[in-house]
Amino acid sequence: MRAAERAIEAVRNKYPNCTVEEICEREGIEIRRREMGDDCDGFFVSGRGSPVIFVKNTLNYQQMREVLAHELGHHFERVLDSMLSDRAFRDNFLSYSCRKGESEAAVFAALLLCHDLSDCESYHDIMRKYDCSKELAKLRMKIEQSRIYGGLSHGFLEEER
């Protein structure tokens, strides 16, 4: 987890006080809203041209912001890959996702969008403070608890508080 925090710190140092949209703009990433199926809210494409994040056109602003943050995690994946060890992703908590890259992007998004938890005691507080989804807030609380208690295997998050 410390490696992911270092990666986020590098992004924050490069783009202090920037929104996810501003980070995309400064990184030269085009954002395109389009129709997508129920199983996909967004995806990142980089190749011959400039990178593009496609976002489902029916998402509200909160959902779009979370998708952009997640897809930015994929954009910065090269940095994350060099910083994160495979050992960090053997943890059961992070195995919720089918791919290491998806776990990395989810952690990246949670750390990017919900950076200061000093006045948050529950995921409900995080949801209110950062106007984020329950899933993102719970992930961010779990990351913070793992930092405090030294591991991800304690199972602190209850379904409801």
N, C-alpha and C positions, 0 to 999 in steps of 0.2 A: 504494500500500500504506500510506503514511503516513496517509491519510485513514481507512482501515479501522481502523488502530491508534488513531486519535483517537476514533473512534466507540466502540470497545471500552473505551477509557479513560473515556469519559463514562459508559458503563454500569457499569463497575467503581466509579467514584466515587459513583454514585447507589446502588449495591448492593454495598458492600464485603463480601467473604467470603461472599457468598450463593451457594447452589447454583442450578442452572437452575430447579429446582422452586420455590424461594423467590422467584426473580425473576418467574416466571410468576404466583405468588400475589400479589406486591406490585404487579404490573402489571395485576391483575384478569383474568388469562387463565385460563380453565377448561381443565383437561386431561382429555380423555376417551379411554379406551382402547376400541378397537372392532375388529371383524373387517375386514380389508382384503385386497385381492388381492396377488399376488406382486410387482406392479410399484410398490407404494406402501407406505412405512413410516409416513408421517405427512403432515399438511397443516395449514395455518393458515387460519382463517376469521375475518374481522372484518366486521362489518356493523351491523345495527340493534341487536343485543344486545351483550353482552360478548364479547370475542374468545375463540376456542376453538382449542386445538391438539388435533387428533385423532391418536392414536398407535396403531399396530397392536398388538393385544392379545397377540400371540405374541412380542414382542420381550423380550429380557432387559434387566436394568437398564442395562447399558452402552449397548446399542443405543438404548434409550428416551431416555437422557440425551443422546446425540448427536443424535437426532431432535429433541428439545426445543430444544437449542441452535440447531440449524439453523432450526427454525420460529420461534424468537425472533428470528433474523436477519431473517425476513420481517416480524415485528411491528415491529422497529426500522428497517424498510426506508425509511421517510420520512426518518429521520435519515441513514441511509446514502446515500440518493439525493442528498441535499443536500450530502454531503461527498465523494462519490466521483465522479471525472470519468469520462466515457466513454472517455477515452484509456487509463485504467488497465485497462479491460476489452477493449482491442484486443490485448492481449498473448496470445500463443498458449497460455501456461500456463493462463490463466483461461478460455480458450475451450472447455475440456473440457466445459463445461456448455452446454445449449442456450439458456439465457436469462441475461441479466445478473443478474437477481434471484436465480437459483439460485447463481451464482458468488459473489455478495455474501454470501448466507446461508451457503455453505460456508466461506468465509474467516472470517466472523463466528464460526461455531461452532468452528473450529479455534483462533482466537485466544482465545475465551472459555473453552474447556475446557482448553487447554494453554498457560497463560500464561507460565510461567517455564521456559526451556530452558537456563538457565545450567549445569546439570550433565548435559545430554544431548548425546551425540555422534552418535547415530544415531536413526532413527525407532523402533528397538527400545527404546531408552532412554525415549523419549516414551511408547510403549505401556505399558511397565512403570510409569513414574511416574504416569501419568494414567489407567491402566486404560481405554485407548481402542482403537479399531479401527486396523488397519494403514493403512487409507485416510486416516483423520483424522490419524494420526501423520505419514504421508508428506506430506500437505498442509501440516501445521504446520511440518515441517522445511523444506519448499520455501519457505514464507513467510519463515522465519528466514534461510535462505540468500540469498534475494532482498534482504532488508534489509541483510545483511552485505556482499554482493557487488554491490549496486546494480542488480539487474535480475532478471527472471524467465526469461531466455532462456539461461541457462548449462547447464541440464540436469544438475544435480548428483546428483539422486536415481538411484541404481541400483535395479533391481528387488529385489535381495537384497544384503545386506551381510555 
